[in-house]
Amino acid sequence: MTPSGVNVSSDPQLTTGKRIVFAAITLVLLLGLIEVVLRMTGAAETCSSQYANLDVWACDPILGFKLNPKKLVSDDLPINRAGFRTTNEFGPKNPAVYRVLALGDSCTFGIITRQIFEYIPVPYPQRLEQLVLENEGPGKVEVLNAGVPGYNSSHGLMLMRTKLRRLQPDLVTVRFGWNDHFMGKEVRAGGEPVNVIARGLQDLLLRTSLYPFVRRLDLEVQAWRAPKHRPTLADIPKEWKPIVPMDEYKRNLRRIAEIARARGAEVWFLTAPHAFLTDENRGQYDKFPNAASARALLAFNAIPTFDRLIEIHESYAAATREVGADIGVPIVDMEQLYREHASEHLYSSYDVPHPTQEGHDLEAQALFDRLVAKGIVKPEPPRPLSALDRVSGS
């Protein structure tokens, strides 16, 4: 008591401040505990959506969907735990090895469609690594195939910000386009804020398990409320509308390059060719509708003709070249390369987007030649002349 008889042993403002601090500490500890539990259980890595019941994909809280290793893995098709086509997990980089990271869709993963999906035995990222191995032996270059069927440039951007952020590649190749201008619902990664401050905050959240868990809860609610049936032609809009509009596609390419360069990597953009560049398919639009996969490609994207499909696709290829020229990213123009090799069997007569094994070999050789030009690998030794070569040259 003071002489005046007033009790001042407690300060109301100080008490309120202490309560706020105590509540904040409690909240941080609680969130920390939840974070530890989520990391231990993996509860933030799974979710329910329309993709959970398909044979190829599983739900992913951040990317929307991912490959399902449990349903895909086999001796002929190795898939690592992160859902990428490789026999190895993506781990720390050996400083002595030149690491190439190949971003892309099913054309990078290695799929071809006839009446059903089939897998390319050696997709171009793996074939590129083989070429270096055959020429220089092991330990010089490694190529990580980060292509995933169904992914578009928004997925590539989000992969660079999440699953692939610690890989320290020396080179990132980027091959998107098809799935950007196709239609779809909920087939894109979570959006990146345009605002720099909001994007920085999201970058911090993406390093936690709590953030994807909250997104998982949202997806669970959406899946619970959604109709329980697979999409049919009746569900498809009657007018084409790309899942990733052109402006956003360009922005995604810029951001992928920006992130890769900030981590010390060089970036190459690859254009995506199509079947009608080859002699055996050029102008042969009438035979493609007889193949189920080609017919479905038009129907499920509300595109009336193959002429219109190619017009759309080539506009995205042109945008790839435009962005590359604007920000100084080299273009590996696979579309032009296919024109130069049009007489070869680079596409089947069933599939418009996906090259054959010969196409993958051609793309790998083009990338290998670029590495030679940069001095990363030595040129291939001259090929011995065959008897036919000797006769022709005599």
C-alpha positions as CSV (number, residue, x, y, z in Angstrom):
1,M,0.0,0.0,0.0
2,T,1.2,3.5,-0.7
3,P,0.7,6.3,1.8
4,S,-2.5,7.3,0.0
5,G,-3.8,3.8,0.4
6,V,-3.9,3.0,-3.3
7,N,-2.7,-0.5,-4.5
8,V,-0.4,-0.2,-7.5
9,S,1.1,-3.7,-7.4
10,S,-0.3,-4.4,-10.8
11,D,-0.3,-2.3,-14.0
12,P,-3.3,-3.0,-16.2
13,Q,-1.3,-2.1,-19.4
14,L,1.6,-4.3,-18.4
15,T,-0.7,-7.2,-17.6
16,T,-2.4,-6.9,-21.0
17,G,0.9,-6.9,-22.7
18,K,2.0,-10.0,-20.7
19,R,-1.1,-11.7,-21.7
20,I,-0.6,-11.0,-25.4
21,V,3.0,-12.2,-25.2
22,F,2.0,-15.3,-23.3
23,A,-0.8,-16.0,-25.9
24,A,1.7,-15.5,-28.7
25,I,4.2,-17.9,-27.2
26,T,1.5,-20.5,-26.7
27,L,0.3,-20.1,-30.2
28,V,3.9,-20.5,-31.6
29,L,4.5,-23.5,-29.5
30,L,1.2,-25.1,-30.6
31,L,1.9,-24.4,-34.3
32,G,5.4,-25.8,-33.8
33,L,4.0,-29.0,-32.3
34,I,1.5,-29.3,-35.1
35,E,4.3,-28.8,-37.7
36,V,6.4,-31.5,-36.1
37,V,3.4,-33.9,-36.1
38,L,2.6,-33.2,-39.7
39,R,6.2,-33.8,-40.8
40,M,6.4,-37.0,-38.9
41,T,3.1,-38.4,-40.2
42,G,3.2,-37.0,-43.7
43,A,-0.4,-35.8,-43.4
44,A,0.4,-32.7,-45.4
45,E,1.5,-34.7,-48.4
46,T,-1.8,-36.4,-49.3
47,C,-5.4,-35.3,-49.9
48,S,-8.6,-36.3,-51.6
49,S,-9.7,-35.0,-55.0
50,Q,-10.9,-36.3,-58.3
51,Y,-7.4,-37.5,-59.0
52,A,-7.2,-39.8,-56.0
53,N,-9.2,-42.5,-57.8
54,L,-7.3,-42.5,-61.1
55,D,-4.6,-45.0,-62.0
56,V,-1.8,-42.6,-62.7
57,W,-2.2,-39.6,-60.3
58,A,-2.6,-38.9,-56.6
59,C,-3.8,-35.7,-55.0
60,D,-1.2,-33.1,-54.0
61,P,-2.1,-30.2,-51.7
62,I,0.2,-27.7,-53.5
63,L,0.5,-29.0,-57.0
64,G,-3.1,-30.2,-57.3
65,F,-2.0,-33.7,-58.4
66,K,1.2,-35.7,-58.8
67,L,2.2,-39.1,-60.1
68,N,1.3,-42.0,-57.8
69,P,4.5,-44.2,-57.3
70,K,2.5,-47.0,-55.7
71,K,0.4,-47.5,-58.9
72,L,3.1,-46.8,-61.5
73,V,6.4,-48.2,-60.3
74,S,7.8,-51.2,-62.0
75,D,11.1,-52.5,-63.4
76,D,10.3,-50.9,-66.7
77,L,9.0,-47.6,-65.2
78,P,10.9,-46.6,-62.1
79,I,9.3,-43.7,-60.1
80,N,10.9,-42.2,-57.1
81,R,9.1,-41.2,-53.9
82,A,8.7,-37.6,-55.1
83,G,6.9,-38.9,-58.2
84,F,9.6,-38.4,-60.8
85,R,10.8,-40.9,-63.4
86,T,14.1,-42.1,-62.2
87,T,15.7,-45.0,-60.3
88,N,17.2,-42.6,-57.8
89,E,15.8,-40.1,-55.3
90,F,16.7,-36.5,-56.1
91,G,19.4,-35.7,-53.6
92,P,22.3,-33.3,-52.9
93,K,24.4,-32.3,-55.8
94,N,28.0,-33.6,-56.3
95,P,30.0,-30.4,-57.0
96,A,32.1,-32.2,-59.6
97,V,29.0,-33.2,-61.6
98,Y,27.2,-30.9,-64.1
99,R,23.5,-31.3,-63.2
100,V,20.7,-30.8,-65.7
101,L,17.2,-30.5,-64.5
102,A,14.5,-31.2,-67.2
103,L,11.2,-29.5,-66.5
104,G,8.2,-30.6,-68.6
105,D,5.1,-32.6,-69.1
106,S,4.3,-36.0,-70.5
107,C,6.6,-35.3,-73.5
108,T,9.5,-35.0,-71.1
109,F,8.3,-37.8,-68.8
110,G,8.1,-40.1,-71.9
111,I,4.6,-41.2,-72.9
112,I,3.1,-42.1,-76.3
113,T,-0.5,-42.8,-76.9
114,R,-1.9,-45.3,-79.3
115,Q,-5.2,-46.8,-78.0
116,I,-3.7,-46.7,-74.5
117,F,-0.8,-45.0,-72.8
118,E,2.6,-46.5,-73.5
119,Y,5.9,-45.5,-72.1
120,I,8.9,-44.3,-74.1
121,P,11.7,-46.7,-73.1
122,V,14.4,-43.9,-72.9
123,P,12.9,-40.3,-72.8
124,Y,15.2,-37.5,-73.9
125,P,16.5,-36.5,-70.4
126,Q,17.7,-40.1,-69.8
127,R,18.9,-40.4,-73.4
128,L,21.0,-37.2,-72.9
129,E,22.6,-38.7,-69.9
130,Q,23.3,-41.9,-71.8
131,L,25.0,-39.9,-74.6
132,V,27.3,-38.3,-72.1
133,L,28.0,-41.6,-70.4
134,E,28.8,-43.3,-73.7
135,N,31.1,-40.4,-74.7
136,E,32.9,-39.5,-71.5
137,G,32.1,-42.2,-68.9
138,P,30.3,-41.7,-65.5
139,G,30.6,-38.7,-63.2
140,K,30.5,-35.9,-65.7
141,V,26.8,-35.0,-66.2
142,E,23.6,-36.1,-64.5
143,V,20.2,-35.4,-65.9
144,L,17.1,-35.3,-63.6
145,N,13.8,-35.9,-65.4
146,A,11.3,-33.7,-63.6
147,G,8.6,-34.1,-66.3
148,V,5.2,-35.1,-65.1
149,P,2.2,-36.1,-67.3
150,G,-0.5,-33.4,-67.1
151,Y,1.7,-30.6,-65.8
152,N,1.8,-27.1,-67.3
153,S,4.0,-24.1,-66.7
154,S,2.2,-23.2,-63.5
155,H,3.3,-26.6,-62.1
156,G,6.8,-26.1,-63.3
157,L,6.9,-22.8,-61.5
158,M,5.6,-24.3,-58.3
159,L,8.0,-27.2,-58.5
160,M,10.9,-24.8,-58.6
161,R,9.6,-23.2,-55.5
162,T,9.0,-26.4,-53.6
163,K,10.1,-30.0,-54.4
164,L,13.0,-28.9,-56.7
165,R,14.3,-25.9,-54.8
166,R,17.3,-27.6,-53.1
167,L,18.7,-29.5,-56.2
168,Q,21.2,-26.8,-57.3
169,P,21.1,-27.6,-61.0
170,D,23.7,-26.0,-63.4
171,L,21.2,-26.0,-66.2
172,V,17.3,-26.0,-66.2
173,T,15.6,-27.0,-69.5
174,V,11.9,-25.9,-69.7
175,R,9.6,-27.7,-72.2
176,F,5.9,-26.8,-71.7
177,G,3.0,-25.6,-73.9
178,W,0.6,-28.5,-74.5
179,N,-1.1,-28.6,-71.2
180,D,-1.1,-24.8,-70.9
181,H,-3.4,-24.3,-73.9
182,F,-5.5,-27.4,-73.2
183,M,-8.6,-27.0,-71.1
184,G,-9.2,-28.5,-67.7
185,K,-10.6,-28.0,-64.2
186,E,-8.4,-28.1,-61.2
187,V,-5.4,-29.2,-63.2
188,R,-3.1,-26.4,-62.2
189,A,-0.8,-25.7,-59.3
190,G,-1.7,-23.3,-56.6
191,G,-1.3,-19.8,-57.9
192,E,1.7,-17.5,-57.2
193,P,0.9,-14.0,-55.9
194,V,2.0,-11.2,-58.2
195,N,2.7,-9.0,-55.3
196,V,6.4,-9.4,-54.2
197,I,5.6,-9.2,-50.5
198,A,2.8,-11.7,-50.7
199,R,5.0,-14.0,-52.8
200,G,7.8,-13.7,-50.2
201,L,5.3,-14.7,-47.4
202,Q,4.1,-17.6,-49.5
203,D,7.7,-18.7,-50.1
204,L,8.1,-19.0,-46.3
205,L,4.8,-20.8,-45.9
206,L,5.8,-23.3,-48.6
207,R,8.7,-24.4,-46.5
208,T,6.3,-25.6,-43.8
209,S,4.0,-28.6,-43.6
210,L,1.2,-26.6,-42.0
211,Y,0.5,-24.6,-45.2
212,P,-0.1,-27.6,-47.4
213,F,-2.1,-29.2,-44.7
214,V,-4.5,-26.3,-44.7
215,R,-4.7,-26.5,-48.4
216,R,-5.4,-30.3,-48.0
217,L,-8.4,-29.5,-45.8
218,D,-9.7,-27.2,-48.5
219,L,-9.3,-29.9,-51.1
220,E,-11.0,-32.4,-48.9
221,V,-14.0,-30.2,-48.6
222,Q,-14.0,-29.6,-52.4
223,A,-13.8,-33.3,-53.0
224,W,-16.6,-34.0,-50.6
225,R,-18.9,-31.5,-52.2
226,A,-18.0,-32.4,-55.8
227,P,-20.1,-34.8,-57.9
228,K,-18.8,-38.3,-57.7
229,H,-18.3,-39.1,-61.3
230,R,-15.5,-39.0,-63.9
231,P,-15.6,-36.2,-66.5
232,T,-17.4,-37.0,-69.7
233,L,-18.0,-35.1,-72.9
234,A,-21.2,-33.7,-71.4
235,D,-19.1,-31.9,-68.8
236,I,-16.8,-30.1,-71.3
237,P,-17.5,-26.5,-72.2
238,K,-18.4,-25.9,-75.7
239,E,-15.9,-23.1,-76.2
240,W,-12.1,-23.5,-75.9
241,K,-10.5,-21.7,-73.0
242,P,-6.9,-22.5,-72.0
243,I,-6.1,-23.5,-68.5
244,V,-3.1,-21.2,-68.6
245,P,-3.9,-18.1,-70.7
246,M,-1.1,-16.7,-72.8
247,D,-0.1,-13.8,-70.5
248,E,0.1,-16.1,-67.6
249,Y,2.1,-18.6,-69.6
250,K,4.7,-15.9,-70.4
251,R,4.8,-14.8,-66.8
252,N,5.4,-18.4,-65.6
253,L,8.3,-18.8,-68.1
254,R,9.8,-15.6,-66.8
255,R,9.5,-16.6,-63.2
256,I,11.0,-20.1,-63.8
257,A,14.0,-18.5,-65.4
258,E,14.2,-15.9,-62.7
259,I,14.2,-18.5,-59.9
260,A,16.7,-20.8,-61.7
261,R,19.1,-17.9,-62.4
262,A,18.9,-16.7,-58.8
263,R,20.1,-20.1,-57.8
264,G,23.1,-20.0,-60.2
265,A,21.6,-22.1,-63.0
266,E,21.5,-21.4,-66.7
267,V,18.1,-21.8,-68.4
268,W,17.2,-23.1,-71.9
269,F,13.6,-23.0,-73.2
270,L,12.6,-25.8,-75.5
271,T,9.7,-25.4,-78.0
272,A,7.3,-28.3,-78.2
273,P,6.9,-29.9,-81.7
274,H,3.8,-31.7,-83.0
275,A,3.0,-34.6,-85.3
276,F,2.0,-32.5,-88.4
277,L,5.6,-31.3,-88.8
278,T,6.6,-34.7,-90.2
279,D,6.3,-35.8,-93.8
280,E,4.2,-38.9,-92.9
281,N,1.6,-36.8,-91.0
282,R,1.7,-33.3,-92.7
283,G,-1.7,-32.5,-94.0
284,Q,-3.1,-35.9,-93.0
285,Y,-5.7,-34.6,-90.8
286,D,-8.3,-37.0,-92.0
287,K,-6.6,-40.1,-90.7
288,F,-6.1,-38.8,-87.2
289,P,-9.8,-38.7,-86.2
290,N,-9.8,-42.5,-86.7
291,A,-7.5,-42.9,-83.7
292,A,-9.2,-42.5,-80.4
293,S,-6.5,-40.5,-78.7
294,A,-6.4,-37.9,-81.4
295,R,-10.1,-37.6,-81.6
296,A,-10.4,-37.2,-77.9
297,L,-7.7,-34.5,-78.0
298,L,-10.0,-32.3,-80.0
299,A,-13.2,-33.3,-78.3
300,F,-12.0,-32.7,-74.7
301,N,-10.6,-29.3,-75.6
302,A,-13.6,-28.0,-77.6
303,I,-11.3,-27.4,-80.6
304,P,-13.1,-28.0,-83.9
305,T,-10.2,-29.0,-86.2
306,F,-6.6,-30.0,-86.2
307,D,-5.8,-26.8,-88.1
308,R,-7.1,-24.8,-85.1
309,L,-5.2,-27.0,-82.6
310,I,-1.9,-26.4,-84.4
311,E,-2.6,-22.7,-84.7
312,I,-3.1,-22.5,-81.0
313,H,-0.1,-24.6,-80.2
314,E,2.2,-22.8,-82.4
315,S,1.1,-19.5,-80.8
316,Y,2.4,-20.8,-77.5
317,A,5.7,-21.9,-79.2
318,A,6.0,-18.4,-80.6
319,A,5.4,-17.0,-77.0
320,T,8.2,-19.2,-75.8
321,R,10.6,-17.8,-78.3
322,E,9.4,-14.2,-77.5
323,V,10.0,-14.6,-73.8
324,G,13.4,-16.2,-74.4
325,A,14.5,-13.4,-76.6
326,D,13.2,-10.8,-74.2
327,I,15.1,-12.1,-71.1
328,G,18.1,-13.6,-72.8
329,V,17.2,-17.3,-72.4
330,P,18.6,-19.5,-75.2
331,I,15.9,-21.3,-77.3
332,V,16.4,-24.9,-78.3
333,D,13.9,-24.8,-81.1
334,M,12.8,-28.4,-81.2
335,E,9.9,-27.4,-83.5
336,Q,12.3,-26.2,-86.2
337,L,14.5,-29.3,-85.6
338,Y,11.6,-31.6,-86.3
339,R,11.0,-29.7,-89.6
340,E,14.6,-30.3,-90.6
341,H,14.2,-34.1,-89.9
342,A,10.6,-34.3,-91.2
343,S,11.4,-37.5,-93.2
344,E,12.1,-39.5,-90.0
345,H,9.6,-41.4,-87.9
346,L,9.3,-38.8,-85.1
347,Y,5.6,-39.2,-84.5
348,S,3.1,-42.0,-84.9
349,S,-0.2,-41.6,-86.7
350,Y,-2.1,-41.9,-83.4
351,D,-0.7,-39.1,-81.3
352,V,-0.3,-35.4,-82.0
353,P,1.7,-34.1,-78.9
354,H,4.0,-37.1,-78.0
355,P,7.1,-38.0,-80.0
356,T,8.3,-41.5,-80.7
357,Q,11.5,-42.9,-79.3
358,E,13.2,-41.5,-82.4
359,G,11.9,-38.1,-81.5
360,H,13.3,-38.4,-78.0
361,D,16.6,-39.5,-79.4
362,L,16.7,-36.4,-81.7
363,E,15.9,-34.0,-78.9
364,A,18.6,-35.6,-76.7
365,Q,21.2,-35.3,-79.5
366,A,20.3,-31.6,-79.9
367,L,20.8,-31.0,-76.2
368,F,24.0,-32.9,-76.2
369,D,25.3,-30.8,-79.1
370,R,24.5,-27.7,-77.1
371,L,26.5,-29.0,-74.2
372,V,29.4,-29.7,-76.6
373,A,29.1,-26.1,-77.9
374,K,29.3,-24.8,-74.3
375,G,32.4,-26.9,-73.6
376,I,30.6,-29.0,-70.9
377,V,31.3,-32.2,-72.7
378,K,33.6,-33.3,-75.5
379,P,32.4,-33.9,-79.0
380,E,31.4,-37.4,-80.0
381,P,34.2,-39.3,-81.8
382,P,33.8,-39.7,-85.5
383,R,31.6,-42.6,-86.4
384,P,33.4,-45.3,-88.4
385,L,32.3,-45.5,-92.0
386,S,30.0,-48.4,-92.8
387,A,30.4,-50.3,-96.1
388,L,27.4,-48.4,-97.5
389,D,29.1,-45.1,-96.5
390,R,32.3,-46.1,-98.2
391,V,30.5,-47.1,-101.4
392,S,28.5,-43.8,-101.4
393,G,31.6,-41.8,-100.9
394,S,33.7,-43.5,-103.5
